Amino acid sequence: MTEGTRSLAAAPETPPPCKGPWVADLAAGAEFVGFYVARNPRLVDFRDPARGKYLRMQLLDRTGVIDARLWDGADEVFDQVKEGGPVKVAGAVETFREELQVNVRRLRVALPEELDIADFVRVTGRDPAAMWETVTQAVGGIEDAHLAAVVRHFYADSEWASQLIEAPAARRIHHAYRSGFLEHVYELIILARPLIELYPEINRDLLHAGILLHDIGKLEELSWGWDTDLTLEGHLVGHIVLGARKVARAIDVIDGFPKERAAELLHMVVSHHGRLEWGSPRRPKSIEAVALHYLDNLDAQVNRIKLLTETARTNGDPWTPYDRLLGRSLYSGNGACSEDDGAAG
């Protein structure tokens, strides 16, 4: 992980004294003590078997993630931190193969009274209550009785709805923060409005139902708390199949649900990623499914690019680091570019 990519978002205000430095502020040569979340701690063999194993993990807070290594006493520490979660770390930041990493000198599990979850878990910048109001208006606005029934099957369940309001939309790429799932659904509803007005051929109720239901498998795919991770079902099945299964089961308990409408709705769930190589077992084959796919991808990509460019602007950089998934650097709008910057894009 390079220095430019370790930050997930702009560093916020100065951290409270007990927290220690933000990940986004860690620089080569810094020695520090602070609280972080240990992600994916694991023992790794040294090249020399006689040396045993070292502990490898990532440290994160709400501003970013950085790789870390504990070279000595790894077995004993691993028994304490193997499940991940908050830890107190004393360490030094080093550069290895042009990437920053922490050389951990001491590490222990953090105590609950030492922590404020707001220091570690990023949250949406929008008002969840206002977003939820817009979403529930969309739910109530569906006129097709069968589509309305299947959507209400989920959204009228207060326990399920509370999960949706709290959940992230992903582990890493887009809306990967508390209430990110709600924000993603909200933004799709807003984005769909001019499209529906421009193309009256789109079945408004079907598109809204697809927006509201296409990602519900993520509530089974993801676990969240101090960190976001995949559940066993998330690893082995994935949110598209999990979501389609949940929608199909809901349809089965609704009397007289038309088979054609059921197929149209399920098609939107299974095709919303758009391509087989992106995880969709079917490519979009209806105007509503095509609309959902492109709205979904637009919102995901713009959200991701927004986070990347915000970080660059905070660091005073006109360009983001080269992004492997995008295959280019992005202009942050923070000053003029140099020839080197342009070539990187």
N, C-alpha and C positions, 0 to 999 in steps of 0.2 A: 504494500500500500504506500503510495508516494506521499510526500509531504502535502502536495496539493489536493490529494483525494481523501485524506484521512478525515476531513471535516464534512459532516453531513448537512450542516446548516451554519449560518452566521453565528459566531460566538455571542452569547447574550451578555448581560451586564456582568460586572465582576462577581465571581462566585462567593458565597458566604465562606468565612474563614475555615469552617470545619470541612467543607467540601474538598478543598484543594483545587488546583488549576483545572480549567476545562480542557478536554482533549483537543479542542480546536486551537488552544493556545500553546500546546506542548511543542517545543522546538529542540533541535539537536543540541546536546550539551546541558540541557536542563536537568536538575535534580529536584525531586518533588516528593511530597507525601499527600495522598488524597484518596477519596472514595470513588469507586467506579463499579460497573457491573462486569463480571467475568463472563465472557461469551465463549462457549465451546471449549472449555478447558480439556486438555488431553495430554497424555504422556507420549513422548516420542523418543525413539532410540537414538542415542548418540552414534555417530559413525564408528567410534571405537566402542565395541560392546562392553569393554571393561569399565567404562564410565557410567553404564546404566542408562537412565532415562532423564530427560528434562521435561519441564511443563511448558506447553505452548497454549496460548489463548489470545483472545482480543479483549481489550479494555474499552468500555464505552461509557459515555454519558449523553446528555441530550444534544451535545454539539458535534459528536463524531465518534469514530472508532480508530483504535491504533493497535497494531500487533504487539505482543508482549511475550517474553521468555523468562522463566525461572530456571537457572542452571543447577542450583544446589538444593538438596533436600526436597526434590520434586515429589517423590512418592508420598511423603508425609503430608505435604500441603494438598496434594491431589485428593486424598481421602476426605479433606474438609470442603473442597471447592468443586468436586466433580459434577455436581448438579448445576453449577453456575450460580448467578446471583450476585449481590453486592459484596464487595471486598474493600479492605483498606490496604493500600499499596504504598511502599516506599521504593522508589526506583530512579533510574536515570534514562534519559532519551538518547538513543544512539542512531547513527545512520549505517545501514547495512545494505549493500548493493543498491544504493541510491534510494532506499526506503527507510522511513523512520520506524523504530521499534523501541519498546521499553525493556531495559534490563532490570528485572524485578529483583530487588535485594531482600525485601521482607514483604510478606503478604499474610493476611488473616481475614477470616469471615467478619463482615461488618455487623454491628449490633443494630437492632431496629431503631433504638433511640438516637442513633448517630446519623440517621438518614432522613432526607426529604425526597420522596419519589419524584417530585417536580424537577429535581436536579438531574435526573437520569432519563426520564421518559418525555419525549417531545410530544406536544399536543397541537391540534389544529389551531390556526390563527383566526378561524371563523367562530361565530357564536353557535354552539351546538343546539341551543334551544331554538334559535331562529331557523337553522337548517332543518331541524326536525319538524317544525311547523310547515315548512315548504314541502317536505317529503309527505307528511300526513295529508296535506291538501291534495297532492298528486294521487295518493291512495284513494281518498274519498271522491276524487273526480273521475274515476274509471266508471263508465256507464255500462259496459258489457257485464251482465250479471255474473257470468261464469269467471271471467277474468278478475272481476272485483272480489269474488269469493276466494279464489286461490291466493290473491295478494293479501287479503285480510286474514287468511289462515295464519300468516306469519306476522304481519304488522300489527294485528290486534292482540297478539300475545305479548303482554307487558314484559315478561321475563326475557323472551327472545329479543324484543325491541331494545331492552336495556343493554344487551350484548352488542347489538348493531351500533348503538349510539357510542359505545365505548371503544369498539374494536378498531385496530388499524386495518388498512386495506391490503397491506403487503408487508413482507419482511424488510425489503430493501428499496425497491425501484421507485414506486410512486405511492403517495399518500401513506407512507410508512411511519405513522405516528398515531397517537391516541385520537380517536374520533375520525381517523382518516377514511374509514369505510363510509361513515355517514357523509362526510364531505364529498367523497367521490360520487355517491348516489345523488346528492343535492346538486352538484355541478352538472351531472348528466341531465337532470330534469331541466335545469336552466338552459343548457346548450340545445336541448331538443326543441325548445319553444319556437325559435325562428325557422328551424328545419320543417316542423309540422306546418307552420304557416305558409312556407314557401312551396311545400309539396303536399297538397291535400290528399294525394293518393295514399299517403302513409296512414295506416290505421293507428290513430292516436292512442287508443286504449291498449292495443297490442304492444306498441313501442314503450309506453309507460310501464306496462306489466313487465316487459323484458328488462327495462332499466332497473326496476325495483327488485327483480328476482335473479338477475344473471349471475351475481357474485355471492349469493347467500351461502354457497358451499364453503366460502372462506371462514365462516364462523366455526366450521368443523376442521378446516385445514390448518388454522392458525391457533396458537396459544399465545397469550400476552400477559404481561405483568411488568417485571423489571426489564424484560427483553421480549422480543417477538421471535417465535420459533415455529417450525412445522410440527404438527401432531403426527402420530403414527399414520393416521388416515391421510393426512396431508402429504406425507412422503410416498405412501404406497398407492393412493387413489387420486388425489388432487381435487381442487375445488370445482372444476367443471363437472366431473362425474358425480361428486358429492352433491352439488347443487341440483343437477338434473334428477338425481334420485329423490331428493327432498321434494322438488316440485311435482314429480310424477306421483309420489305418495299422497301429496295434498290433493292433486286432481282426482285420484281414485276415491276419495271420500266425499266428493261433491257430486250430488245426484245430477244426472243428465248432462255432464260436461261433454260437449261435442268433440268427437275424435279428431276432426280436422283442426279445431282450435287448439286442442291439446298438443297436436303434432307441431303446429306453428309456434306455440310458446316454448315447447321443449327444444325445438330447433334453434331458437334464439339463445337459449342457455348454452347449448353444446357448440354453437358456431361463433360465439362472440369474440374469441381470439382471432378469428379470421383465416388462419392458415393451419394446416396439419402440423407443420414444424413448430408452431407456437402453442400446440396443445389442444387445438380444436379437432374433434373427430369428424366434423363436417365443416365445409366452407359455407359462408352465408349464401342462401338461395332464395331469400325473399327480400322485398324492399325494406321491411322493418328490421330484418336481421342484418342487412348491409348497413342500415342507418345506425343500429346499435353498435356494431363493430367499429365503425369509424368514429362515432362519438366517444366510445370507450377508449380507443387508442389515442384520440386527440387529447382527451382530458388527462390520461396517464402520462403522455409524453410532455405536455406543457407543464404539468405539475413537476415532473422530474427535472426538466430544464430550468424551471423557476428556482428550484432548490440549488442546482449546480451554479447558476449565475449569481444567485444571492451570496453564496459563499465566496465566489471570485471577487465580487464587488466589495465585500467586507474585508477581504485580504488586500484590496487595492489593485487587483489584477484585471487587465482588460479582457483576458481570455481565461477560460477554465482549463484545467489540465486535459490532456487528450483522454477522451472517453472511449473505452474499447467497444462498448455496446453500440454507441452511435457512430464510431469510426471517424471522429473528428473532435476538435475543440470547439467551444461555443463562445461567442462574443458576449461579454457581460455588460457592455455599454459604459464601462468605467475607463474612459480615456482612449487615446489613439492606439492603434495596433502597430507593432513593429513588423519588419519583414519576417523575422523568426516566428512571431505569433501567427502571421498569416499562413506561413508554410505549414505550421502545425495543424491547421484546419483543413 
